[in-house]
Amino acid sequence: MQDRNLRIDVLRGVAILLVLEQHLLWWPFFKLVLDAPPLVIGILQYGWAGVDLFFVVSAYLLTTNLLRHQGEANLVMQFYARRALRILPLYWFLLLAGFATRHWWLASGGSESFWLWRNPQPLHHYLLFMQNWASSGRPGPGPEFFGPTWSLAAEEHFYFVLPLLLALLKPRQLGWFAAALILASPFLRVAITEGAGPAAAAFWTISHLDAFAWGVLIALAGQYRPQLLTLASARFYGGWAAAIITSAIFLAPGARGTPLGVTLVALGGALALLAAVRPSELKSPAPSLLTRALAWCGKRCYSLYLFHFPIMGLTYVAAGGLNPLEETHASATLVALSLVLVFAFADLSYRFVEKPLMAMANRIFPYARKTGEPLSA
């Protein structure tokens, strides 16, 4: 189990590094990469694939934990309480910091159109996790300070529905339901793109149902049909995951993805997860430096994800209010400094905020019985 936890942390580390690559490297340097070969631009733009990989992994982890404790008294409320302690404190801090610094920026004469704070949604949208639904109907992009929270909103919607589905449906029924979502999602994304536009297809929760459904389906297989996880080797699953996600770059180019691109990334994420959770009959060697580094990032992925844009943006503000889309001559130094600050902040947050909150959740809202080492979530 410990080895499997490590592999899942590695997978989450890959996912967060994909996101950081797009937001902290490709995004500030986009003027420079315009002259790069199309393949290079396509690979750099596909950092968004890390988000759907997160959806697959999160669905697997949370479904697995709920299945392990199915039948316990007050399981649904325990689940919601534990999720709230895990998610809300840092999220509320982000909202407080974002609106406070925006007020300071405007009071000091800063432009309302500055990329970090431009066109914010009402506070209640963020508090109620409505920002991903509302973003598609708004003029222009919203503030990048809160940019990554659209996917957190999508995950919160999934967190709300998942325990109810497990309470209402038998495992076999849930499996068929998840499979139906996987088959229907590509057609749903096409309909959303044509009816509501590409922004809705990128940000709406229902545009990513297959990523969540893959995680649920793999969790069900691990709990009730573990032999299905051993149909192929981890190397086979991982190789096909890389091949499918890479093929998406050629078949469905675009920084935000397309209906086909999201479909391929969700499938690739599912295969990557299968590679991570497949039981191994051999004793695993000591993890390499790369494995440990990726796992380190995976454990800190929540803070890395929430705060990388604010930290980069405030670094540019401290450098004179520079816009990374315009001041490419200063980007190399500022991006390097941003990365150092992002990883330092994430480590401090993990050690002194996230771990204590997870320990508090185990004390105040413990599951009724222990069924092996819990998977981290």
C-alpha positions as CSV (number, residue, x, y, z in Angstrom):
1,M,0.0,0.0,0.0
2,Q,2.8,2.4,0.8
3,D,4.3,1.8,-2.6
4,R,1.0,2.5,-4.3
5,N,0.6,5.7,-2.3
6,L,4.0,6.7,-3.6
7,R,3.1,6.0,-7.2
8,I,-0.1,8.0,-6.8
9,D,1.9,10.9,-5.3
10,V,4.2,10.7,-8.3
11,L,1.3,10.9,-10.7
12,R,-0.1,13.9,-8.9
13,G,3.4,15.4,-9.1
14,V,3.4,14.9,-12.8
15,A,0.0,16.6,-13.0
16,I,1.0,19.7,-11.1
17,L,4.2,20.1,-13.0
18,L,2.2,20.0,-16.2
19,V,0.0,22.9,-14.9
20,L,3.0,24.8,-13.6
21,E,4.8,24.4,-17.0
22,Q,1.9,26.0,-18.8
23,H,1.2,28.8,-16.4
24,L,4.7,29.7,-15.3
25,L,6.7,28.8,-18.3
26,W,4.7,28.8,-21.5
27,W,2.3,31.5,-20.5
28,P,4.9,34.2,-19.7
29,F,7.0,33.2,-22.7
30,F,4.3,32.8,-25.2
31,K,5.7,35.6,-27.4
32,L,9.0,33.8,-27.5
33,V,7.6,30.4,-28.4
34,L,5.5,31.8,-31.3
35,D,8.7,31.3,-33.4
36,A,9.3,27.8,-32.1
37,P,8.4,24.7,-34.1
38,P,4.6,23.8,-34.0
39,L,5.5,20.5,-32.1
40,V,7.2,22.5,-29.3
41,I,4.3,24.9,-29.0
42,G,1.8,22.1,-29.0
43,I,3.6,20.2,-26.2
44,L,4.0,23.3,-24.1
45,Q,0.3,24.3,-24.5
46,Y,-0.9,20.8,-23.4
47,G,0.0,21.5,-19.8
48,W,-3.8,21.8,-19.2
49,A,-3.8,18.0,-19.4
50,G,-2.6,18.0,-15.8
51,V,-6.0,19.2,-14.7
52,D,-8.0,16.3,-16.1
53,L,-5.3,14.0,-14.7
54,F,-6.1,15.5,-11.3
55,F,-9.8,14.8,-11.9
56,V,-9.1,11.1,-12.6
57,V,-6.8,10.7,-9.6
58,S,-9.1,12.6,-7.1
59,A,-12.1,10.5,-8.2
60,Y,-10.2,7.3,-7.6
61,L,-8.8,8.3,-4.2
62,L,-12.1,9.5,-2.8
63,T,-14.2,6.7,-4.2
64,T,-11.7,4.2,-2.8
65,N,-11.9,5.7,0.6
66,L,-15.7,5.8,0.6
67,L,-15.9,2.2,-0.6
68,R,-13.6,1.0,2.2
69,H,-15.9,2.6,4.8
70,Q,-19.2,1.9,3.2
71,G,-22.0,1.1,5.7
72,E,-20.5,3.1,8.5
73,A,-22.8,5.5,10.4
74,N,-22.7,9.1,9.3
75,L,-20.3,8.3,6.5
76,V,-21.6,11.0,4.2
77,M,-21.4,13.8,6.8
78,Q,-17.9,12.6,7.9
79,F,-16.8,12.7,4.3
80,Y,-18.1,16.3,3.8
81,A,-16.6,17.5,7.1
82,R,-13.2,16.0,6.2
83,R,-13.3,17.5,2.7
84,A,-14.2,20.9,4.2
85,L,-11.2,20.9,6.5
86,R,-8.9,19.8,3.7
87,I,-10.1,22.3,1.1
88,L,-11.7,25.4,2.6
89,P,-9.1,27.0,4.9
90,L,-6.5,27.6,2.2
91,Y,-9.2,28.4,-0.3
92,W,-10.7,31.1,1.9
93,F,-7.2,32.5,2.5
94,L,-6.7,32.7,-1.3
95,L,-10.0,34.6,-1.6
96,L,-9.1,37.0,1.2
97,A,-5.6,37.6,-0.2
98,G,-7.0,38.1,-3.7
99,F,-9.7,40.7,-2.9
100,A,-7.5,42.5,-0.4
101,T,-4.5,42.9,-2.8
102,R,-6.9,44.0,-5.5
103,H,-8.3,46.7,-3.2
104,W,-4.7,47.7,-2.5
105,W,-3.8,47.7,-6.1
106,L,-6.7,49.9,-7.2
107,A,-6.2,52.3,-4.2
108,S,-2.6,52.8,-5.2
109,G,-3.6,53.8,-8.7
110,G,-3.2,50.4,-10.5
111,S,-5.2,49.7,-13.6
112,E,-8.5,47.7,-13.3
113,S,-7.5,45.8,-16.4
114,F,-4.2,44.5,-14.9
115,W,-4.2,40.7,-15.7
116,L,-3.9,39.6,-12.1
117,W,-7.1,41.2,-10.8
118,R,-9.1,42.1,-13.9
119,N,-12.9,41.5,-14.2
120,P,-13.4,39.5,-11.0
121,Q,-16.6,37.6,-10.4
122,P,-18.7,38.5,-7.3
123,L,-17.4,37.1,-4.1
124,H,-20.4,34.8,-3.6
125,H,-19.6,33.0,-6.9
126,Y,-16.3,32.0,-5.4
127,L,-17.7,31.1,-2.0
128,L,-20.4,28.9,-3.6
129,F,-18.0,27.4,-6.2
130,M,-19.9,28.9,-9.1
131,Q,-17.0,30.4,-10.9
132,N,-16.5,27.7,-13.5
133,W,-20.2,27.9,-14.5
134,A,-20.3,31.7,-14.7
135,S,-16.9,32.1,-16.4
136,S,-18.2,31.1,-19.9
137,G,-20.8,33.9,-20.0
138,R,-18.5,36.8,-18.9
139,P,-16.6,39.2,-21.2
140,G,-13.0,38.2,-21.4
141,P,-10.9,36.2,-18.9
142,G,-11.3,36.8,-15.2
143,P,-8.5,37.5,-12.7
144,E,-5.6,35.2,-12.9
145,F,-5.3,35.4,-9.1
146,F,-8.3,33.1,-8.9
147,G,-7.7,31.4,-12.3
148,P,-7.0,27.8,-11.2
149,T,-10.0,27.8,-8.9
150,W,-12.4,26.8,-11.7
151,S,-11.1,23.2,-11.5
152,L,-11.4,23.3,-7.7
153,A,-15.0,24.2,-8.2
154,A,-15.5,21.3,-10.5
155,E,-14.0,18.9,-8.0
156,E,-16.2,20.4,-5.2
157,H,-19.3,19.6,-7.3
158,F,-18.0,16.0,-7.7
159,Y,-17.3,15.8,-3.9
160,F,-20.9,16.8,-3.2
161,V,-22.4,14.2,-5.6
162,L,-20.1,11.2,-5.1
163,P,-21.2,10.0,-1.6
164,L,-24.8,10.4,-2.6
165,L,-24.3,8.2,-5.6
166,L,-22.6,5.6,-3.5
167,A,-25.5,5.7,-1.0
168,L,-28.1,5.4,-3.8
169,L,-26.5,2.9,-6.2
170,K,-25.2,-0.5,-5.8
171,P,-21.6,-1.0,-6.9
172,R,-22.6,-2.7,-10.2
173,Q,-25.1,0.1,-10.9
174,L,-22.5,2.7,-10.2
175,G,-20.0,1.0,-12.5
176,W,-22.5,1.0,-15.3
177,F,-23.4,4.6,-14.6
178,A,-19.7,5.5,-14.7
179,A,-19.2,3.6,-18.0
180,A,-22.2,5.5,-19.5
181,L,-20.8,8.8,-18.5
182,I,-17.5,7.9,-20.2
183,L,-19.2,7.0,-23.5
184,A,-21.6,10.0,-23.4
185,S,-19.0,12.6,-22.5
186,P,-17.4,13.2,-25.9
187,F,-20.8,13.8,-27.4
188,L,-21.8,16.0,-24.5
189,R,-18.7,18.1,-25.0
190,V,-19.5,18.6,-28.7
191,A,-23.0,19.7,-27.8
192,I,-21.7,22.1,-25.2
193,T,-19.2,23.6,-27.5
194,E,-21.8,24.2,-30.2
195,G,-24.5,25.4,-27.9
196,A,-22.6,27.4,-25.2
197,G,-19.2,27.9,-26.7
198,P,-15.6,26.6,-26.2
199,A,-15.2,28.3,-22.8
200,A,-18.1,26.3,-21.4
201,A,-16.7,23.1,-22.9
202,A,-13.4,23.9,-21.1
203,F,-14.7,25.0,-17.7
204,W,-18.1,23.5,-16.9
205,T,-18.1,20.6,-14.6
206,I,-20.3,18.5,-16.9
207,S,-17.6,18.9,-19.6
208,H,-15.2,16.7,-17.6
209,L,-17.5,13.9,-16.4
210,D,-15.5,11.2,-18.1
211,A,-12.4,12.1,-16.2
212,F,-14.2,11.7,-12.9
213,A,-16.0,8.6,-14.1
214,W,-12.7,6.9,-15.0
215,G,-11.5,7.4,-11.5
216,V,-14.7,5.9,-10.1
217,L,-14.6,2.9,-12.4
218,I,-11.0,2.1,-11.5
219,A,-11.8,2.4,-7.8
220,L,-14.7,0.0,-8.2
221,A,-12.5,-2.4,-10.1
222,G,-9.8,-2.2,-7.4
223,Q,-12.4,-2.9,-4.6
224,Y,-14.5,-5.6,-6.3
225,R,-12.6,-7.0,-9.3
226,P,-8.9,-6.5,-8.5
227,Q,-7.9,-9.0,-11.1
228,L,-9.0,-6.5,-13.8
229,L,-6.1,-4.3,-12.7
230,T,-3.6,-7.0,-13.6
231,L,-4.8,-7.6,-17.2
232,A,-1.7,-5.7,-18.4
233,S,1.6,-4.6,-17.0
234,A,2.2,-1.2,-15.5
235,R,4.7,-0.5,-18.3
236,F,1.9,-1.3,-20.9
237,Y,-0.5,1.1,-19.2
238,G,2.0,3.9,-18.8
239,G,3.2,3.6,-22.4
240,W,-0.2,3.8,-23.8
241,A,-1.0,6.7,-21.5
242,A,1.9,8.7,-22.8
243,A,1.1,7.7,-26.4
244,I,-2.5,8.8,-26.2
245,I,-1.9,12.1,-24.5
246,T,0.9,12.8,-27.0
247,S,-1.4,12.0,-29.9
248,A,-3.9,14.5,-28.6
249,I,-1.3,17.3,-29.3
250,F,-1.5,16.4,-33.0
251,L,-5.2,15.4,-33.3
252,A,-6.6,18.2,-31.1
253,P,-4.2,21.1,-30.8
254,G,-5.2,24.1,-28.7
255,A,-4.2,25.6,-25.4
256,R,-7.6,25.0,-23.8
257,G,-8.3,21.7,-25.4
258,T,-11.1,20.5,-27.7
259,P,-13.8,17.9,-27.2
260,L,-11.5,15.3,-28.7
261,G,-8.5,16.5,-26.8
262,V,-10.2,16.3,-23.4
263,T,-11.5,12.8,-24.3
264,L,-8.0,11.6,-25.2
265,V,-6.5,13.2,-22.0
266,A,-9.1,11.6,-19.8
267,L,-8.4,8.2,-21.3
268,G,-4.7,8.7,-21.0
269,G,-5.1,9.8,-17.4
270,A,-7.1,6.6,-16.7
271,L,-4.3,4.5,-18.2
272,A,-1.7,6.4,-16.2
273,L,-3.7,5.7,-13.0
274,L,-3.9,2.0,-13.9
275,A,-0.1,2.0,-14.1
276,A,0.1,3.6,-10.7
277,V,-2.4,1.4,-8.9
278,R,-1.6,-2.0,-10.5
279,P,-0.5,-4.4,-7.8
280,S,3.1,-5.4,-8.1
281,E,4.3,-8.9,-7.3
282,L,7.9,-7.8,-7.0
283,K,9.5,-5.9,-4.2
284,S,9.9,-2.3,-5.4
285,P,13.5,-0.9,-5.4
286,A,14.3,2.2,-3.4
287,P,12.7,5.2,-5.1
288,S,15.0,7.2,-7.3
289,L,15.7,10.9,-6.8
290,L,13.3,11.7,-9.6
291,T,10.6,9.6,-8.0
292,R,11.1,11.3,-4.6
293,A,11.0,14.7,-6.3
294,L,7.8,14.0,-8.1
295,A,6.2,12.6,-5.0
296,W,7.3,15.7,-3.0
297,C,5.4,17.8,-5.6
298,G,2.4,15.5,-5.5
299,K,2.0,15.8,-1.7
300,R,2.1,19.6,-2.0
301,C,0.0,19.8,-5.2
302,Y,-2.9,21.6,-3.5
303,S,-0.9,24.6,-2.4
304,L,1.2,24.5,-5.6
305,Y,-2.0,24.6,-7.6
306,L,-3.9,27.3,-5.7
307,F,-1.1,29.8,-5.2
308,H,1.3,29.5,-8.2
309,F,-0.5,32.3,-10.2
310,P,-0.9,34.7,-7.2
311,I,2.8,34.3,-6.3
312,M,4.0,34.8,-9.9
313,G,1.7,37.8,-10.3
314,L,2.8,39.5,-7.0
315,T,6.4,38.9,-8.1
316,Y,5.7,40.8,-11.3
317,V,3.9,43.5,-9.3
318,A,6.9,43.9,-7.0
319,A,9.1,44.2,-10.1
320,G,7.1,47.3,-11.2
321,G,3.7,46.0,-12.3
322,L,5.1,44.2,-15.3
323,N,2.8,42.1,-17.5
324,P,4.3,38.7,-18.4
325,L,2.5,38.8,-21.7
326,E,4.4,42.0,-22.6
327,E,7.7,42.2,-20.7
328,T,9.3,39.1,-22.0
329,H,12.8,40.5,-21.6
330,A,12.4,40.3,-17.8
331,S,10.5,37.0,-17.7
332,A,13.4,34.6,-17.3
333,T,14.6,36.1,-14.0
334,L,11.1,36.7,-12.7
335,V,9.8,33.2,-13.6
336,A,12.8,31.7,-11.9
337,L,12.2,33.7,-8.8
338,S,8.5,32.9,-8.9
339,L,9.2,29.2,-9.0
340,V,11.5,29.4,-6.0
341,L,8.8,31.3,-4.1
342,V,6.0,29.0,-5.2
343,F,7.8,25.8,-4.1
344,A,8.9,27.4,-0.8
345,F,5.4,28.6,0.0
346,A,3.9,25.2,-0.9
347,D,6.3,23.4,1.4
348,L,5.6,25.7,4.3
349,S,1.9,25.4,3.7
350,Y,2.0,21.6,3.6
351,R,4.1,21.3,6.8
352,F,2.3,23.9,8.9
353,V,-1.2,24.1,7.5
354,E,-2.2,21.1,5.4
355,K,-0.7,18.3,7.5
356,P,-2.1,19.7,10.8
357,L,-5.5,20.1,9.2
358,M,-5.5,16.5,8.0
359,A,-4.4,15.4,11.4
360,M,-7.3,17.4,12.9
361,A,-9.8,15.8,10.5
362,N,-8.6,12.3,11.6
363,R,-9.1,13.3,15.3
364,I,-12.4,15.1,15.0
365,F,-14.1,13.2,12.1
366,P,-12.5,9.8,12.2
367,Y,-13.9,7.0,10.1
368,A,-15.5,4.4,12.3
369,R,-13.2,1.5,11.4
370,K,-9.7,1.1,9.9
371,T,-9.4,-0.9,6.8
372,G,-5.7,-0.7,6.0
373,E,-3.6,2.4,5.4
374,P,-5.8,5.2,3.9
375,L,-4.9,6.6,0.6
376,S,-3.9,10.2,0.7
377,A,-6.4,12.6,-0.8
